[in-house]
Amino acid sequence: MPLAASPGSCLLGSEPAPAEMNPLTKVKLINELNEREVQLGVAEKVSWHNEYKDSAWIFLGGLPYELTEGDIICVFSQ
């Protein structure tokens, strides 16, 4: 059975993620998962990174709620 998991899922004895999680906590858990994969020598093809390697999603935090999607597009298109 491969040692792959998606971000926020259980892997290698980690605690299950609650339904609503603080974004910073989720980033911390993903970083811990990354470190465990490196320590265990998990092959790239079974790593969760492989599933998302062609993804164009990014996380933007701390933005004012008044910003619209158009505002964000303008800023990042520059």
N, CA, C and O atoms as CSV, one atom per row, in Angstrom:
chain,resi,resn,atom,element,x,y,z
A,1,MET,N,N,0.842,-1.172,0.000
A,1,MET,CA,C,0.000,0.000,0.000
A,1,MET,C,C,0.889,1.238,0.000
A,1,MET,O,O,1.766,1.334,0.859
A,2,PRO,N,N,0.712,2.192,-0.916
A,2,PRO,CA,C,1.571,3.370,-0.991
A,2,PRO,C,C,1.329,4.302,0.182
A,2,PRO,O,O,0.243,4.324,0.763
A,3,LEU,N,N,2.351,5.070,0.521
A,3,LEU,CA,C,2.262,6.036,1.616
A,3,LEU,C,C,1.912,7.413,1.083
A,3,LEU,O,O,2.670,8.363,1.280
A,4,ALA,N,N,0.795,7.535,0.421
A,4,ALA,CA,C,0.396,8.812,-0.154
A,4,ALA,C,C,-0.850,9.305,0.542
A,4,ALA,O,O,-1.680,8.516,0.994
A,5,ALA,N,N,-0.975,10.614,0.624
A,5,ALA,CA,C,-2.167,11.225,1.213
A,5,ALA,C,C,-2.295,12.623,0.658
A,5,ALA,O,O,-1.317,13.229,0.219
A,6,SER,N,N,-3.498,13.119,0.683
A,6,SER,CA,C,-3.701,14.491,0.258
A,6,SER,C,C,-3.479,15.409,1.449
A,6,SER,O,O,-3.560,14.952,2.589
A,7,PRO,N,N,-3.196,16.710,1.218
A,7,PRO,CA,C,-2.958,17.626,2.326
A,7,PRO,C,C,-4.123,17.622,3.299
A,7,PRO,O,O,-5.285,17.691,2.899
A,8,GLY,N,N,-3.799,17.538,4.578
A,8,GLY,CA,C,-4.817,17.562,5.604
A,8,GLY,C,C,-5.389,16.200,5.934
A,8,GLY,O,O,-6.184,16.087,6.867
A,9,SER,N,N,-5.012,15.158,5.202
A,9,SER,CA,C,-5.530,13.829,5.493
A,9,SER,C,C,-4.588,13.119,6.450
A,9,SER,O,O,-3.501,13.616,6.747
A,10,CYS,N,N,-5.003,11.966,6.927
A,10,CYS,CA,C,-4.195,11.217,7.887
A,10,CYS,C,C,-3.093,10.448,7.168
A,10,CYS,O,O,-3.317,9.862,6.109
A,11,LEU,N,N,-1.922,10.459,7.748
A,11,LEU,CA,C,-0.816,9.688,7.210
A,11,LEU,C,C,0.169,9.423,8.327
A,11,LEU,O,O,0.504,10.331,9.088
A,12,LEU,N,N,0.623,8.228,8.430
A,12,LEU,CA,C,1.683,7.854,9.355
A,12,LEU,C,C,1.354,8.212,10.803
A,12,LEU,O,O,2.206,8.738,11.519
A,13,GLY,N,N,0.139,7.935,11.233
A,13,GLY,CA,C,-0.226,8.119,12.624
A,13,GLY,C,C,-0.585,9.534,13.014
A,13,GLY,O,O,-0.682,9.820,14.207
A,14,SER,N,N,-0.784,10.428,12.075
A,14,SER,CA,C,-1.157,11.787,12.443
A,14,SER,C,C,-2.612,11.822,12.868
A,14,SER,O,O,-3.385,10.920,12.545
A,15,GLU,N,N,-2.976,12.850,13.583
A,15,GLU,CA,C,-4.346,13.007,14.058
A,15,GLU,C,C,-5.257,13.381,12.896
A,15,GLU,O,O,-4.826,14.070,11.972
A,16,PRO,N,N,-6.530,12.929,12.932
A,16,PRO,CA,C,-7.463,13.326,11.873
A,16,PRO,C,C,-7.705,14.828,11.912
A,16,PRO,O,O,-7.765,15.429,12.984
A,17,ALA,N,N,-7.843,15.425,10.744
A,17,ALA,CA,C,-8.049,16.862,10.656
A,17,ALA,C,C,-9.516,17.194,10.951
A,17,ALA,O,O,-10.414,16.525,10.441
A,18,PRO,N,N,-9.765,18.225,11.773
A,18,PRO,CA,C,-11.150,18.628,12.021
A,18,PRO,C,C,-11.766,19.224,10.765
A,18,PRO,O,O,-11.053,19.634,9.849
A,19,ALA,N,N,-13.105,19.270,10.725
A,19,ALA,CA,C,-13.805,19.778,9.546
A,19,ALA,C,C,-13.420,21.224,9.256
A,19,ALA,O,O,-13.146,21.566,8.106
A,20,GLU,N,N,-13.395,22.073,10.270
A,20,GLU,CA,C,-12.990,23.472,10.106
A,20,GLU,C,C,-11.650,23.658,10.802
A,20,GLU,O,O,-11.553,23.531,12.022
A,21,MET,N,N,-10.631,23.955,10.031
A,21,MET,CA,C,-9.293,24.087,10.596
A,21,MET,C,C,-8.734,25.465,10.299
A,21,MET,O,O,-8.931,26.010,9.213
A,22,ASN,N,N,-8.042,26.014,11.266
A,22,ASN,CA,C,-7.340,27.268,11.067
A,22,ASN,C,C,-6.363,27.081,9.910
A,22,ASN,O,O,-5.617,26.101,9.891
A,23,PRO,N,N,-6.352,28.008,8.935
A,23,PRO,CA,C,-5.453,27.843,7.776
A,23,PRO,C,C,-3.981,27.703,8.167
A,23,PRO,O,O,-3.245,26.962,7.516
A,24,LEU,N,N,-3.543,28.394,9.206
A,24,LEU,CA,C,-2.142,28.282,9.619
A,24,LEU,C,C,-1.848,26.902,10.189
A,24,LEU,O,O,-0.757,26.366,9.997
A,25,THR,N,N,-2.825,26.326,10.892
A,25,THR,CA,C,-2.658,24.973,11.413
A,25,THR,C,C,-2.539,23.988,10.268
A,25,THR,O,O,-1.727,23.064,10.318
A,26,LYS,N,N,-3.343,24.181,9.245
A,26,LYS,CA,C,-3.298,23.281,8.084
A,26,LYS,C,C,-1.936,23.374,7.392
A,26,LYS,O,O,-1.375,22.350,7.003
A,27,VAL,N,N,-1.400,24.575,7.236
A,27,VAL,CA,C,-0.071,24.749,6.632
A,27,VAL,C,C,0.972,24.040,7.476
A,27,VAL,O,O,1.864,23.382,6.939
A,28,LYS,N,N,0.868,24.168,8.812
A,28,LYS,CA,C,1.820,23.510,9.703
A,28,LYS,C,C,1.750,21.992,9.533
A,28,LYS,O,O,2.785,21.329,9.476
A,29,LEU,N,N,0.537,21.438,9.453
A,29,LEU,CA,C,0.384,19.996,9.276
A,29,LEU,C,C,0.940,19.524,7.934
A,29,LEU,O,O,1.548,18.456,7.852
A,30,ILE,N,N,0.733,20.312,6.891
A,30,ILE,CA,C,1.277,19.956,5.568
A,30,ILE,C,C,2.803,19.976,5.609
A,30,ILE,O,O,3.450,19.098,5.039
A,31,ASN,N,N,3.378,20.973,6.280
A,31,ASN,CA,C,4.839,21.026,6.406
A,31,ASN,C,C,5.367,19.823,7.171
A,31,ASN,O,O,6.410,19.272,6.818
A,32,GLU,N,N,4.647,19.403,8.232
A,32,GLU,CA,C,5.063,18.221,8.979
A,32,GLU,C,C,4.987,16.971,8.104
A,32,GLU,O,O,5.863,16.109,8.172
A,33,LEU,N,N,3.946,16.875,7.287
A,33,LEU,CA,C,3.816,15.755,6.358
A,33,LEU,C,C,4.978,15.748,5.368
A,33,LEU,O,O,5.540,14.693,5.078
A,34,ASN,N,N,5.335,16.912,4.854
A,34,ASN,CA,C,6.465,17.014,3.921
A,34,ASN,C,C,7.751,16.529,4.577
A,34,ASN,O,O,8.520,15.783,3.971
A,35,GLU,N,N,7.984,16.955,5.820
A,35,GLU,CA,C,9.199,16.544,6.534
A,35,GLU,C,C,9.230,15.032,6.752
A,35,GLU,O,O,10.277,14.404,6.593
A,36,ARG,N,N,8.083,14.444,7.116
A,36,ARG,CA,C,8.029,12.990,7.326
A,36,ARG,C,C,8.305,12.240,6.026
A,36,ARG,O,O,8.980,11.210,6.030
A,37,GLU,N,N,7.786,12.756,4.917
A,37,GLU,CA,C,8.044,12.096,3.631
A,37,GLU,C,C,9.532,12.120,3.302
A,37,GLU,O,O,10.071,11.136,2.796
A,38,VAL,N,N,10.196,13.235,3.586
A,38,VAL,CA,C,11.636,13.337,3.320
A,38,VAL,C,C,12.398,12.376,4.228
A,38,VAL,O,O,13.289,11.661,3.769
A,39,GLN,N,N,12.051,12.358,5.516
A,39,GLN,CA,C,12.744,11.477,6.464
A,39,GLN,C,C,12.585,10.007,6.098
A,39,GLN,O,O,13.518,9.220,6.260
A,40,LEU,N,N,11.406,9.635,5.606
A,40,LEU,CA,C,11.144,8.241,5.261
A,40,LEU,C,C,11.594,7.876,3.853
A,40,LEU,O,O,11.564,6.705,3.473
A,41,GLY,N,N,12.012,8.871,3.080
A,41,GLY,CA,C,12.449,8.610,1.714
A,41,GLY,C,C,11.305,8.203,0.795
A,41,GLY,O,O,11.480,7.369,-0.093
A,42,VAL,N,N,10.134,8.794,1.011
A,42,VAL,CA,C,8.961,8.471,0.189
A,42,VAL,C,C,9.234,8.896,-1.251
A,42,VAL,O,O,9.634,10.032,-1.506
A,43,ALA,N,N,9.017,7.983,-2.180
A,43,ALA,CA,C,9.257,8.269,-3.600
A,43,ALA,C,C,8.278,9.328,-4.088
A,43,ALA,O,O,7.130,9.380,-3.644
A,44,GLU,N,N,8.739,10.162,-4.996
A,44,GLU,CA,C,7.899,11.247,-5.518
A,44,GLU,C,C,6.608,10.719,-6.126
A,44,GLU,O,O,5.563,11.357,-5.995
A,45,LYS,N,N,6.656,9.571,-6.784
A,45,LYS,CA,C,5.463,9.073,-7.465
A,45,LYS,C,C,4.358,8.646,-6.498
A,45,LYS,O,O,3.205,8.528,-6.914
A,46,VAL,N,N,4.674,8.411,-5.223
A,46,VAL,CA,C,3.638,8.069,-4.245
A,46,VAL,C,C,3.375,9.200,-3.255
A,46,VAL,O,O,2.523,9.075,-2.376
A,47,SER,N,N,4.100,10.291,-3.396
A,47,SER,CA,C,3.909,11.444,-2.520
A,47,SER,C,C,2.636,12.186,-2.916
A,47,SER,O,O,2.210,12.132,-4.070
A,48,TRP,N,N,2.028,12.885,-1.945
A,48,TRP,CA,C,0.838,13.690,-2.262
A,48,TRP,C,C,1.186,14.801,-3.240
A,48,TRP,O,O,0.301,15.305,-3.931
A,49,HIS,N,N,2.455,15.195,-3.315
A,49,HIS,CA,C,2.877,16.233,-4.256
A,49,HIS,C,C,2.589,15.824,-5.701
A,49,HIS,O,O,2.238,16.663,-6.531
A,50,ASN,N,N,2.738,14.543,-5.992
A,50,ASN,CA,C,2.530,14.050,-7.350
A,50,ASN,C,C,1.096,14.300,-7.818
A,50,ASN,O,O,0.865,14.604,-8.988
A,51,GLU,N,N,0.132,14.170,-6.897
A,51,GLU,CA,C,-1.271,14.374,-7.261
A,51,GLU,C,C,-1.555,15.835,-7.623
A,51,GLU,O,O,-2.420,16.114,-8.453
A,52,TYR,N,N,-0.833,16.756,-7.006
A,52,TYR,CA,C,-1.103,18.181,-7.201
A,52,TYR,C,C,-0.022,18.911,-7.996
A,52,TYR,O,O,-0.029,20.140,-8.054
A,53,LYS,N,N,0.904,18.175,-8.608
A,53,LYS,CA,C,2.054,18.820,-9.253
A,53,LYS,C,C,1.679,19.738,-10.409
A,53,LYS,O,O,2.414,20.682,-10.701
A,54,ASP,N,N,0.558,19.487,-11.071
A,54,ASP,CA,C,0.140,20.326,-12.188
A,54,ASP,C,C,-0.968,21.299,-11.805
A,54,ASP,O,O,-1.598,21.902,-12.674
A,55,SER,N,N,-1.200,21.449,-10.527
A,55,SER,CA,C,-2.272,22.314,-10.029
A,55,SER,C,C,-1.837,23.770,-10.053
A,55,SER,O,O,-0.675,24.094,-9.807
A,56,ALA,N,N,-2.777,24.626,-10.350
A,56,ALA,CA,C,-2.490,26.060,-10.389
A,56,ALA,C,C,-3.109,26.775,-9.184
A,56,ALA,O,O,-3.221,28.001,-9.190
A,57,TRP,N,N,-3.507,26.034,-8.162
A,57,TRP,CA,C,-4.143,26.640,-6.991
A,57,TRP,C,C,-3.091,27.212,-6.055
A,57,TRP,O,O,-2.029,26.623,-5.855
A,58,ILE,N,N,-3.406,28.375,-5.483
A,58,ILE,CA,C,-2.560,28.975,-4.460
A,58,ILE,C,C,-3.466,29.444,-3.325
A,58,ILE,O,O,-4.654,29.688,-3.534
A,59,PHE,N,N,-2.906,29.569,-2.134
A,59,PHE,CA,C,-3.655,30.071,-0.991
A,59,PHE,C,C,-3.282,31.528,-0.770
A,59,PHE,O,O,-2.102,31.870,-0.698
A,60,LEU,N,N,-4.289,32.381,-0.662
A,60,LEU,CA,C,-4.084,33.788,-0.336
A,60,LEU,C,C,-4.789,34.060,0.976
A,60,LEU,O,O,-6.001,33.877,1.083
A,61,GLY,N,N,-4.049,34.489,1.961
A,61,GLY,CA,C,-4.655,34.759,3.258
A,61,GLY,C,C,-4.410,36.188,3.686
A,61,GLY,O,O,-3.510,36.858,3.181
A,62,GLY,N,N,-5.215,36.645,4.617
A,62,GLY,CA,C,-5.035,37.970,5.193
A,62,GLY,C,C,-5.476,39.105,4.292
A,62,GLY,O,O,-5.081,40.250,4.507
A,63,LEU,N,N,-6.284,38.813,3.289
A,63,LEU,CA,C,-6.760,39.865,2.391
A,63,LEU,C,C,-8.028,40.499,2.961
A,63,LEU,O,O,-8.822,39.817,3.609
A,64,PRO,N,N,-8.222,41.792,2.725
A,64,PRO,CA,C,-9.454,42.431,3.187
A,64,PRO,C,C,-10.677,41.816,2.503
A,64,PRO,O,O,-10.635,41.485,1.318
A,65,TYR,N,N,-11.754,41.668,3.254
A,65,TYR,CA,C,-12.978,41.091,2.698
A,65,TYR,C,C,-13.607,41.990,1.632
A,65,TYR,O,O,-14.427,41.531,0.838
A,66,GLU,N,N,-13.227,43.256,1.614
A,66,GLU,CA,C,-13.799,44.185,0.643
A,66,GLU,C,C,-13.282,43.949,-0.776
A,66,GLU,O,O,-13.896,44.403,-1.741
A,67,LEU,N,N,-12.156,43.241,-0.911
A,67,LEU,CA,C,-11.603,42.974,-2.242
A,67,LEU,C,C,-12.535,42.069,-3.026
A,67,LEU,O,O,-13.126,41.134,-2.484
A,68,THR,N,N,-12.654,42.362,-4.301
A,68,THR,CA,C,-13.444,41.513,-5.185
A,68,THR,C,C,-12.495,40.581,-5.939
A,68,THR,O,O,-11.277,40.750,-5.890
A,69,GLU,N,N,-13.058,39.609,-6.627
A,69,GLU,CA,C,-12.247,38.715,-7.448
A,69,GLU,C,C,-11.498,39.520,-8.502
A,69,GLU,O,O,-10.342,39.228,-8.809
A,70,GLY,N,N,-12.164,40.541,-9.059
A,70,GLY,CA,C,-11.521,41.398,-10.051
A,70,GLY,C,C,-10.330,42.145,-9.489
A,70,GLY,O,O,-9.313,42.292,-10.168
A,71,ASP,N,N,-10.443,42.626,-8.240
A,71,ASP,CA,C,-9.316,43.313,-7.594
A,71,ASP,C,C,-8.108,42.391,-7.486
A,71,ASP,O,O,-6.979,42.789,-7.773
A,72,ILE,N,N,-8.357,41.181,-7.075
A,72,ILE,CA,C,-7.254,40.200,-6.885
A,72,ILE,C,C,-6.631,39.848,-8.234
A,72,ILE,O,O,-5.410,39.738,-8.348
A,73,ILE,N,N,-7.462,39.675,-9.243
A,73,ILE,CA,C,-6.950,39.386,-10.591
A,73,ILE,C,C,-6.069,40.534,-11.075
A,73,ILE,O,O,-5.001,40.300,-11.641
A,74,CYS,N,N,-6.511,41.773,-10.856
A,74,CYS,CA,C,-5.708,42.946,-11.285
A,74,CYS,C,C,-4.348,42.953,-10.612
A,74,CYS,O,O,-3.330,43.175,-11.268
A,75,VAL,N,N,-4.320,42.712,-9.310
A,75,VAL,CA,C,-3.058,42.758,-8.579
A,75,VAL,C,C,-2.115,41.655,-9.057
A,75,VAL,O,O,-0.937,41.908,-9.310
A,76,PHE,N,N,-2.635,40.430,-9.180
A,76,PHE,CA,C,-1.759,39.305,-9.522
A,76,PHE,C,C,-1.457,39.198,-11.010
A,76,PHE,O,O,-0.519,38.496,-11.389
A,77,SER,N,N,-2.219,39.870,-11.860
A,77,SER,CA,C,-1.910,39.828,-13.289
A,77,SER,C,C,-0.737,40.737,-13.620
A,77,SER,O,O,-0.145,40.627,-14.694
A,78,GLN,N,N,-0.404,41.624,-12.710
A,78,GLN,CA,C,0.735,42.518,-12.943
A,78,GLN,C,C,2.026,41.772,-12.745
A,78,GLN,O,O,3.103,42.351,-12.895
